[in-house]
Amino acid sequence: MNFFVLTLFPDMIKDTLSHSITGRAMKEGKINVEPINIRDFSNDKHNHVDDYPYGGGAGMVIRPQPVYDAYKSIENKVGKNTRVVYMTPQGETFNQKMAEEFSKEENIVFLCGHYEGIDERVIDEIVTDEVSIGDFVLTGGELASIMIIDAVSRLVDGVLGKAESFQDESFSESLLEYPQYTRPPEFMGKKVPDVLLSGHHANIDKWRREQSIIRTIEKRPDLIKNAELSKKDIEFIKKIGKYDLLK
């Protein structure tokens, strides 16, 4: 999978993603991350890419020409109909479902704004998705795009060792992940639940499922209504007295 990032700070993208799982995936050719420096496409002799906003106001706005020409350089490589994701607080909030959707693409372009934003005309021309990572403002879209690339990369075939590594994670079925434990069996007087030491896989699976439901109800009750629940799950929710959350 190819990730292209239109940015004023290309080193920030590559340096951050070159570690851990994404770094290994890049070395193994499972994913490709290519930052494109918007400044390289400026037609200004000083490589300026911003200018004062029409109508006045504080700050500067990124001009449309360098952004469009930078995008065209990618289009010339991979063709048209490439998904272009603009990182903006005004966009749809990113979630695991969106990560799964993005992971099915062969190529994705991320557009990172800075200063007071980007000229609206080039956004209208090239952007297919406006995406936010939350109701707050960053100094630029780089950190947001890095987070999304990380989340999407984990779903690309071969990036994680086993498909099971992400199938039971938080939000995979609109449920939070069950608690995890490792050695030692007792720490500061707290013991690992007996069922996890039993070797009885059916009972372990049952316990983990129930713990996922309990944890979701306790920490993110807003998720439970849209979770993928079986009849056994619903019976368990009734048993613990939380059925009203499903209505």
Protein Blocks (a to p, Z undefined) as FASTA:
>chain_A
ZZddddfblmlmmmmmmgcjllmmmmnomaccddddfklmccbfklpabdcdehiaedjd
ddfklmmmmmmmmmmmnoghiacddddfkbccddfklmmmmmmpmbdcddddehjbdcfk
lmmmmmmbdcdfbjcddfbfklmmmmmmmmmmmmpghkamblklmmmgghklopacdddd
dddfbeghiacdfklmnopaklmmmmmmmmmmmmmmmmmmmlmmmpccdfklmmmmmmno
pmmmmZZ
